[in-house]
Amino acid sequence: MTEHYDAIVIGLGGMGSAALYHLAKRGQKALGIDQFGIPHDRGSSHGLTRIIRLAYYEDLSYVPLLRRAYALWADLEREFGEQLFYQTGSIDMGPADSDVFRGSLNSCIENDFPYHVFDSRELRARFPAYHMPAETKALYQPQGGLLVPERCIVAHAELAQQHGARLHTGERVLGWEILPDERVLVRSDQGSYLAEKLIICGGAWMAKLVPALAGKAIPERQALIWLQPRRPDLFGWERFPVWNGQVEEGRYYGLPEFNPSGNTPGMKLGRYHHLDEICDPDALERDSQPADEALLRTFAERYFPEGAGPTLDMAVCMFTNTADEHFVLDSLPDAPQVSVAAGFSGHGFKMASVVGEIMADLAQQGESPQDISLFRLARL
């Protein structure tokens, strides 16, 4: 007989594991399905560390979500009994008229967040690892920091199980359909399942799972590098804030050397939209290439020379971009039983905790107390 659930979640990365957790905690009979493991390095939710910051220049609509995300990460830490967030402070920097600096400053002013503005000379005096151009303005916001993504996913998944959810890993979803009785039938390579509601958090596979997202949630290959600092004293998480910045080469981001559990040490950095490589998630070039390393190392040698020692590791992941780089958090207009979380465009993981809560809200009530008007599918 086909198993029946209140809700099924497809994809158990950052967003899906959080959605499953919130459903199970509310007493829903819930099933989570992932084609890989928990956690895994095949999608968009790995990488050892992820930035979280309050000074959000992308749009002020994100700030209430961030406030809630911070609270939910703290709740998760308490329930799981493990530190998942480390406060390093955050730096958003670029020329005075850049979106990164100007928008972050406006975000702090509008929301009454504490902050300090440095010019390039003051920035280097305060944080000696930074060697930025003379025209740089840097906004320091002390509440920024990093999350440990693989452990965040494990926490959500394990606690979901403790609250009664079932997890199926190594199982690929082949399709879904709405039945005449309005229930959802999900078919996988291992069986079929019925549910009252379906949540799809498929990351780079969203367009393959949801035809309405074809051409609207576009996967892109992304590369990361970890470099051994020549002066480790400048790059520990207590002395080196997470950062993102605009320079003539583009927009880059980075995180401190961080090794609490024996993971790969080193200064981590990447370039937003890396080499602008649209990809098929099932045919991704997963090995790092010489061009990947050269691009990132050239940046590091210019702006963080004391951090640009030998390459310790590289990794490949995927962004899934929308045209405006805002998320999609919505129910499908022709199938309101189905809710989708997609298009996180390289800046979504920090909000996984609240996105999971929102997706559980959409599944249960069809709406969320959070303002998600910016994230409706119809805008694309």
Disulfide bonds with the S-S distance in Angstrom:
none
